Amino acid sequence: MLEIKNITKRYQKGGNVFTALDGVTLHVEKGDFIAIVGPSGSGKSTLLNTVGGLIRPDSGQVLFNGNDIYSVKRHEADFYRSKNIGFVFQQFHLLSYLTVWENIKMVCAGFADDSEIESYLEICSLLPLKSKYPGELSVGEKQRTAFIRAIITKPDILLADEPTGNLDPENSRILMALIEDFHREGGTVLLVSHDPESPKYATRQIALQSGKLV
């Protein structure tokens, strides 16, 4: 399904070169739930962003169903992100001037109808809040809204980068249960988290150290 082949990514900071990923190779099967662990600066977020088509590697390939996502045309890369990938970040990236409903609806064109949005809002205990703006929501409510937006298009892969980082233990449990449900229904998950409870949901765990798999 997803093959990450010998990818390397370096950043230049001032006169110094920082290697975020150093020859990383990883095979992801459909239905995997992979927890990516490692210290800060080990390359975990860069790996997720590379898989998601947001950060082009300096070398190597990211193959989705055999196609290199960085060698296709622009519109094909955009479609890959919108159809096949769902993102959940520590920062919610909700648009402050749109309601809960509108934040979700904006990604749904051609992928989901209003009844599906309503169903997910009910599952996530957000239906009474659908007309609220992000500034009127609790932290947990914002993250659940971001989660719905990530999975409403029924992506093949959910990329979750510290999704519980801003949540209290109860809201962390709720969100991880939602991610587990997505996985149980056949979705593939790549999760980065410092939460010691998060890896227990995974079927596989990998560790990064200084940009290398260890």
Sequence and secondary structure as in RCSB ss.txt:
>XXXX:A:sequence
MLEIKNITKRYQKGGNVFTALDGVTLHVEKGDFIAIVGPSGSGKSTLLNTVGGLIRPDSGQVLFNGNDIYSVKRH
EADFYRSKNIGFVFQQFHLLSYLTVWENIKMVCAGFADDSEIESYLEICSLLPLKSKYPGELSVGEKQRTAFIRA
IITKPDILLADEPTGNLDPENSRILMALIEDFHREGGTVLLVSHDPESPKYATRQIALQSGKLV
>XXXX:A:secstr
 EEEEEEEEEEEETTEEEEEEEEEEEEE TT EEEEE  TTSSHHHHHHHHTTSS  SEEEEEETTEETTTS HH
HHHHIIIIIEEEEESS    TTS HHHHHHTT TTT  HHHHHHHHHHTT GGGTT  GGGS HHHHHHHHHHHH
HTT  SEEEEESTTTT  HHHHHHHHHHHHHHHHTT EEEEE   TTGGGG SEEEEEETTEE 
